[in-house]
Amino acid sequence: MIAKEELESYLIRMDLEFQEVDEGMYLVRFPNDGPPVVVHHAPPLLLLRLKVMDLPPDKDLSKLYETLLIWNASDLVHGAYGIEEGELVLTDTLELEDLDFTELQASLESLQMAASGHMERIKELAGIGQEG
């Protein structure tokens, strides 16, 4: 099982800026100033969560939700889109038992790439930046 210290060594090896904000919970930042990822070491799991955006409360988001479900099935290698307390998030869960460096790196990069690659379409479907 991967200990906290080994997780930290993986993040250092990836050259990522991180800070422990609570016991076993890290805020991880990418060099390109993308949204940070919360990485929570909670044996036997490692939980990853990236906030994409706050969802607008007064809009019809049915087309956005449909698109997110399609992306969950077709575009995302790691993780999935979800909604938590009015926020659109990307999450992934990894098992600490056999977690290795490349698996963690792939998951973090996949979440970041999905968020940045989908953001324009998400905003369009959410009606953000449009009059109406």
N, C-alpha and C positions, 0 to 999 in steps of 0.2 A: 504494500500500500504506500502511495506517495505521501510523504509527510509535508508539512507546511514549508520546511526549509528547502526541500527538493523542488516544490512548486516555485518558490522564490528564485531558486537557481535557474529554472526554466525561463522565467520572465526576464531575468538578467541576461541570459544567453540569447534571448530574442531581441535584446536591446530595447526593451519597452520600459517606459517610465511607469512606476507603480508606487502606491502608498497603501499601507494597511490602515483602513479606516475603522475597523472593529476587529475583534479576535477572529482571525481566519478569513476576513473579508477585505478584498483589495480593490482599489480603483486603478484600472490599467488604462494608460493613454498610449495612443499610437503616435509615431513621429509626424504624421501628416495632419495632425489636429482634428482627426475624426472624432466622433462621439466616444466617450470612455466606456469601457466594459467593466461591470462589477463581476469579480471572480470570487466565489465563496467556497472556501475549503471546508466542506461539511461531511466528513467521513460517514458513509463510504462513497460519497459523491462529490464532484466538483461542479458547481452551478455557475453558469455564465449568463449574464443579462446585459443587454444593450438597449437603452431607451432610444427609440427612433424619433418619437415626437409625442406631444399631447394631441389627443384627438379632439376635433372641434365638436362641441356638444349639440349644436343646432343644425347639423347637416345630415342629409341622407347619405350614409356611408356604405350602402349595400354593395355598390360596384367595387369599392375599395376592399371590402371583406371578401368578396368573390375572388378578386385578383390575388389577395394574400393567400387564400386557400390554394389557388392554382400554383402560386410560387412555392408554397410549402411542399407541394407534390412534385414540382418539376425543376425549380431553380436552386433550391437550397440543398447543399450537400450535408451541412451540419446545421442543427438547430431548426427552429421554426418561429414564425411570427405568432404573436399572441397579444391579448389585450389584458391590461392589469390596471385597475383604478383609473380608467380614462386615458391610459397611455398605451401607445403602440410600442411593443417591445420585441426584440429578437432574443430567444433563449436557447441554451443548449445545456445538456446534462451529460457529464462524463463520469465513468467509474474510476475511482482512484486506485482500485486494486491492480490494474494493469496499464494505467495511463503512462504514456511515454511522451517525450518531447515533441515528436512530429505530430502526434494526435492533438495535443494541446495547441500547437502552432497552427495546424490546419483549421481547427475549430475557431480560434480567435480571428484568423484571417478571413474565414468564410463569413463570419458575422459582420465584420467590418466591410467586406466587399459587397455583401448583400445590402447593407444599410446605405452605402454610398451609391451603389448601382441602381437601386430602386427608388431613391429619395425623390427624384423629379416626378416620377409617375405617381408615387404615393401622395405627394402634395397636390398634384392635379386631380386625382380621384377624391381627395378630401376637400377639395374646393378651397385650398389655401392659396392666397395670392390672387384670387379671382373675385371680381365684383359679383354681387348677387345677393 
